[in-house]
């Protein structure tokens, strides 16, 4: 079990909680508009994307946005379970650390409720074979409240989500409510990334982990796979022809590969500064 730190600074100021269900009018989602900016769609920039009929492009942009929310819902369920299980130990550390942990629990629960409502409004059923970073979930379930490896997993996931939310928030051509969803999620995740960085730095300063890179590298690969490369079944659900070809094209898409690398880069740089290469 990880040793509890003598000091556990939260690095967070208390702020007014923003309830996503109160602030975001999900009923205003416009089914006639794409819900994901074109540059964030997996086929963006490819001839295959331009060859798709407009209704298929619209449906694919909507389904890929909903699939990202479904991934967030899955990941946050594991994070909520871990943070809830760790709550008694964190409370013993001190009021500041406990308040930070509770604030993160509240915000992640709010995101999950927002994602559930978004899933209810999906333009179609998501396929059941969407990839999941199951290795990360398996490791996280066994790691202690102050484990650098656990918070490294959190840092990777939340850093990527922050960058995707920033780009969606600032995009034109998507419904205002999509920008609201992304903007609220972005503001919360910026704080969560800062908190995860504190936890990682504190944990590795107290107890360097020789195998951290070997553990976090495959976890990062699984997360990138789940986030950026839909299976053929998602293209089929959008009504696209030759979905297997489209899945292969997305995987080989240079723009997609560059986006994934850009979104992961801040976490990679931060961990490299702590001697952990992912």
Secondary structure, DSSP 4 states (H G I P E B T S, - for coil): -PPPPS-------------HHHH--GGG--TTS-SS-GGGSTTTTSHHHHHS-HHHHHHHHHHHHHHHHHHHHHHHHHHHHHHHHHHHHHHHH-HHHHHHHHHHHHHHHHHHHHHHHHHHT-SSPPPTT----HHHHHHHTTS-TT-HHHHHHHHHHHHHHHHHHHHHHT-SSS-HHHHHHHHHHHHHHHHHHHHHHHHHHHHHHHS--TTHHHHHHHHHHHHHHHHH---HHHHHHTT-SSHHHHHHHHHT-HHHHHHHHHHHHHHHHHHHTTT---
